[in-house]
Amino acid sequence: MAQVPIKQNNWSNGISDDIRAISQNGFSIAKNFDIFSNPNRLTPYRSFEADTNDGSTATGMKQYFVKDFLYASASAKLYGLGQTGAGLTKIVQKADATTGNWSLPATSEGNGAVRNGCLVEYKDYLWGFQGTTQVFKWGLLSGTPSITNSAGTVGTVYNTITVISVVAGGTLYNVNDILYIGGGTGGTAIVASVTAGGVVATVTLLEPGYNYSTGTKATTTSSSTGTGATIGVTTVANTSATITSVAQGLIAKDDNGYIFYNNIVVRIYPSGTVQDQALKLPTNLKITSACNFGNYMAIGCAPISNFNGVSKVFLWNLYSPDVQEVIDWGEGELRVLESVEGMLVGISDRYLNSATGAGRGSMIVQGYTGGAPQVLKEVFTEKLNGITMPQSKVIKNNRLFFVAKIMTNTAGTEYNEGIWSFGRKNSQYQYALSLDYVSENINTSGIQTFGAAGNFFFIAHSGDGSIDKTNDVATFTFSSIFESQIIDFGDVNSDKKLDSIKVSIRKLATGESLILKYKWDDATSFTTVGTFNTVGELNHTFLREETPNKDFSSGRELKIRLESTGGLEITGWKAIATLLSNV
């Protein structure tokens, strides 16, 4: 009877599309391991610690239900968007994101109901939504910030200018002259080009203003001797709506800020002017995520009802009244959209929490570089998870980070939840999916949102205001877990007798340990083989179940589980089995 070895010392392929597929570099699941930085080893991440101290009590922050985190661009501060006891906007902060307690700045409470999901830094202010129609700002961040409750009002667009053209060019103008457009309030344009005699040839809209009507408008200028130019304007008709959903904002290539509610794109100019309905998308969709994509803004939208419909991605050039391209993103609710190495990557919730999926809900990772989006990874759930996938996202180190909860048994007692990542180490590797960060402090209510400050992650979880952060010291109190693919030793039809499993590690240090488990033929649970924690060792070979001391059992399809505690790094494993005759 032949002995067959199977080994693995590279994990760069990430989670396998099929756990029975032949892939030496893939696996079934890895939790709390870094597989990207050093693909030839499984390196545990630091554990999470509670981060709810408000400077007075250890759990004082829980009452504020912080659900949005933003790392400042010009300091070590971390900001959070929470709420008062009455449910109104409240901004909190940490002087140093990596350590210390939270604090409660003065004049950081708004007068409208908090709208979590959008907190963006732009021109020394934090911007977001509150109430039913308000855009707030809080700043100056470089000074003593205070809140402006209605920096802008959305939901009703009072005939703002969307398109302009030159009707009469006048004379004696210069390029970059500012034109103040009459017939309304606040509309301005800049002279983009002139012909002989200073005749205005083309103009660019600066501020959309309000209370304009479509038609020809006179202009004035205080920056030159120019006179006589008239501008033709087109306006948006009045609309009325209230905020029902929001998405995270961004700063685009035109140096304007953009925030999103319902199906509407809102533009914020450097002057602080807020333009509602800079772009309006179909009313059967809601904007869930947006990102910069080359010369365009990519705007991800999901159907208002997740029971039926197709998600869309719109590519917009930032100034036209309509989009330039519409991408059919497929069935399901697109929750996260970002650009990874020039590829649009979208994460969709396809019936993870809807009975419409008939028990086959999944998390889908798709990529787009032109043509049609391609499915790159799909992970199926075994049971409805009871949680909406958060829209939070972080992009760094060639990877997109997001949150999902995948049920792994029909009883609902086992699941994979945490911060997942999709990406690769560099162009020499293929794209991979992994469950990077997990926290054992989370209850069944799951993760509501997350954010990052450098390599520190922050998680709002459990539905009670709890916040966890990456520990600021190298502690590894959580287990890091690896589960192999299903191994048939090259013969799916024969039983096998397991002879040995050898696990290689980085030189074992005090406080570190390895636990080996295995199971045959998709058994309900794993059997513990043994624990190894001898300081200074580089590997250990398990020849039997060590507790109690008995021979390995036999079976047809093997699965191996490695558990690391204390920061133990795993560099490889090798299993040897003898094929048995089934004649």
FENVENGI-V577274 format. One record per backbone hydrogen bond with DSSP energy under -0.5 kcal/mol. NH is the residue of the N-H (numbers start at 0). CO is the residue of the C=O. If there is no record, write none. Layout:
nh->NH co->CO
nh->NH co->CO
//
This chain:
nh->3 co->576
nh->5 co->574
nh->7 co->572
nh->10 co->38
nh->12 co->24
nh->13 co->10
nh->13 co->24
nh->14 co->432
nh->15 co->26
nh->20 co->17
nh->22 co->20
nh->25 co->22
nh->26 co->13
nh->27 co->482
nh->28 co->482
nh->30 co->480
nh->31 co->434
nh->32 co->434
nh->33 co->42
nh->34 co->32
nh->38 co->35
nh->40 co->37
nh->41 co->569
nh->42 co->33
nh->42 co->40
nh->43 co->41
nh->44 co->31
nh->46 co->474
nh->48 co->468
nh->50 co->466
nh->53 co->51
nh->53 co->56
nh->59 co->56
nh->60 co->51
nh->61 co->58
nh->62 co->59
nh->63 co->60
nh->64 co->61
nh->66 co->80
nh->67 co->80
nh->69 co->78
nh->71 co->69
nh->71 co->76
nh->77 co->93
nh->78 co->69
nh->79 co->91
nh->80 co->67
nh->81 co->79
nh->81 co->89
nh->82 co->63
nh->83 co->87
nh->86 co->83
nh->88 co->111
nh->89 co->81
nh->90 co->107
nh->91 co->79
nh->92 co->102
nh->93 co->77
nh->94 co->100
nh->96 co->75
nh->98 co->95
nh->101 co->52
nh->102 co->92
nh->104 co->102
nh->107 co->104
nh->109 co->88
nh->113 co->86
nh->114 co->128
nh->117 co->114
nh->119 co->126
nh->121 co->124
nh->124 co->121
nh->125 co->137
nh->126 co->119
nh->127 co->135
nh->129 co->133
nh->130 co->112
nh->133 co->129
nh->134 co->151
nh->135 co->127
nh->135 co->133
nh->136 co->147
nh->137 co->125
nh->138 co->145
nh->139 co->123
nh->140 co->123
nh->142 co->139
nh->144 co->142
nh->145 co->138
nh->146 co->106
nh->147 co->136
nh->148 co->146
nh->150 co->134
nh->150 co->147
nh->151 co->134
nh->153 co->132
nh->156 co->238
nh->157 co->155
nh->158 co->156
nh->160 co->207
nh->161 co->233
nh->162 co->233
nh->164 co->231
nh->166 co->229
nh->167 co->229
nh->169 co->227
nh->170 co->226
nh->171 co->196
nh->172 co->197
nh->175 co->190
nh->176 co->173
nh->178 co->188
nh->179 co->177
nh->179 co->219
nh->180 co->178
nh->180 co->186
nh->181 co->217
nh->184 co->209
nh->187 co->206
nh->188 co->178
nh->189 co->203
nh->190 co->176
nh->191 co->189
nh->191 co->201
nh->192 co->201
nh->194 co->198
nh->197 co->194
nh->198 co->194
nh->199 co->168
nh->200 co->192
nh->201 co->192
nh->203 co->189
nh->205 co->187
nh->206 co->187
nh->209 co->184
nh->210 co->157
nh->211 co->158
nh->214 co->232
nh->216 co->230
nh->218 co->228
nh->219 co->179
nh->226 co->170
nh->229 co->167
nh->230 co->216
nh->231 co->164
nh->232 co->214
nh->232 co->230
nh->233 co->162
nh->235 co->159
nh->240 co->154
nh->242 co->131
nh->246 co->259
nh->249 co->257
nh->251 co->249
nh->251 co->255
nh->254 co->251
nh->256 co->267
nh->257 co->249
nh->258 co->265
nh->259 co->246
nh->260 co->263
nh->261 co->244
nh->263 co->260
nh->264 co->278
nh->265 co->258
nh->266 co->274
nh->267 co->256
nh->268 co->266
nh->268 co->272
nh->271 co->268
nh->274 co->266
nh->274 co->272
nh->275 co->273
nh->277 co->264
nh->277 co->274
nh->278 co->264
nh->280 co->262
nh->284 co->281
nh->285 co->301
nh->286 co->261
nh->287 co->299
nh->288 co->299
nh->290 co->297
nh->292 co->295
nh->295 co->292
nh->296 co->315
nh->297 co->290
nh->297 co->295
nh->298 co->296
nh->298 co->313
nh->299 co->288
nh->299 co->297
nh->300 co->311
nh->301 co->285
nh->303 co->283
nh->305 co->303
nh->307 co->304
nh->310 co->329
nh->311 co->300
nh->312 co->326
nh->313 co->298
nh->314 co->324
nh->315 co->296
nh->315 co->313
nh->323 co->314
nh->324 co->314
nh->326 co->312
nh->327 co->325
nh->328 co->310
nh->328 co->326
nh->329 co->310
nh->331 co->308
nh->332 co->348
nh->333 co->331
nh->334 co->346
nh->335 co->346
nh->337 co->344
nh->339 co->337
nh->339 co->342
nh->340 co->338
nh->342 co->339
nh->343 co->367
nh->344 co->337
nh->345 co->365
nh->346 co->335
nh->347 co->345
nh->347 co->363
nh->348 co->332
nh->349 co->347
nh->349 co->361
nh->350 co->348
nh->353 co->350
nh->356 co->353
nh->357 co->354
nh->359 co->356
nh->361 co->349
nh->362 co->378
nh->363 co->347
nh->363 co->361
nh->364 co->376
nh->365 co->345
nh->365 co->363
nh->366 co->373
nh->367 co->343
nh->368 co->369
nh->371 co->369
nh->373 co->366
nh->375 co->364
nh->375 co->373
nh->376 co->364
nh->378 co->362
nh->380 co->360
nh->381 co->406
nh->384 co->351
nh->393 co->400
nh->395 co->398
nh->398 co->395
nh->399 co->421
nh->400 co->393
nh->400 co->398
nh->401 co->419
nh->403 co->417
nh->405 co->415
nh->406 co->404
nh->407 co->413
nh->408 co->413
nh->411 co->408
nh->415 co->405
nh->416 co->414
nh->417 co->403
nh->418 co->436
nh->419 co->401
nh->419 co->417
nh->420 co->433
nh->421 co->399
nh->422 co->431
nh->423 co->397
nh->428 co->425
nh->431 co->422
nh->433 co->420
nh->434 co->29
nh->435 co->418
nh->435 co->433
nh->436 co->418
nh->441 co->438
nh->445 co->442
nh->447 co->459
nh->448 co->459
nh->450 co->457
nh->452 co->455
nh->455 co->452
nh->456 co->454
nh->457 co->450
nh->458 co->467
nh->459 co->448
nh->460 co->458
nh->460 co->465
nh->461 co->445
nh->463 co->460
nh->465 co->460
nh->467 co->458
nh->468 co->48
nh->469 co->456
nh->470 co->46
nh->474 co->472
nh->479 co->563
nh->480 co->30
nh->481 co->561
nh->482 co->28
nh->483 co->559
nh->485 co->18
nh->486 co->557
nh->487 co->485
nh->490 co->487
nh->493 co->490
nh->495 co->554
nh->496 co->577
nh->497 co->495
nh->497 co->552
nh->498 co->575
nh->499 co->575
nh->500 co->541
nh->501 co->573
nh->502 co->539
nh->503 co->571
nh->504 co->537
nh->505 co->568
nh->507 co->536
nh->511 co->508
nh->512 co->564
nh->513 co->531
nh->514 co->562
nh->515 co->529
nh->516 co->560
nh->517 co->526
nh->518 co->558
nh->520 co->556
nh->522 co->519
nh->526 co->517
nh->528 co->515
nh->529 co->515
nh->531 co->513
nh->534 co->532
nh->535 co->507
nh->536 co->533
nh->539 co->502
nh->541 co->500
nh->541 co->539
nh->542 co->540
nh->544 co->549
nh->545 co->528
nh->545 co->543
nh->546 co->528
nh->546 co->547
nh->549 co->544
nh->549 co->547
nh->554 co->495
nh->557 co->486
nh->558 co->518
nh->560 co->516
nh->561 co->481
nh->562 co->514
nh->563 co->479
nh->564 co->512
nh->565 co->475
nh->567 co->564
nh->569 co->41
nh->570 co->503
nh->571 co->503
nh->572 co->7
nh->573 co->501
nh->574 co->5
nh->575 co->499
nh->576 co->3
nh->577 co->496
nh->578 co->1
nh->578 co->576
nh->579 co->494
//
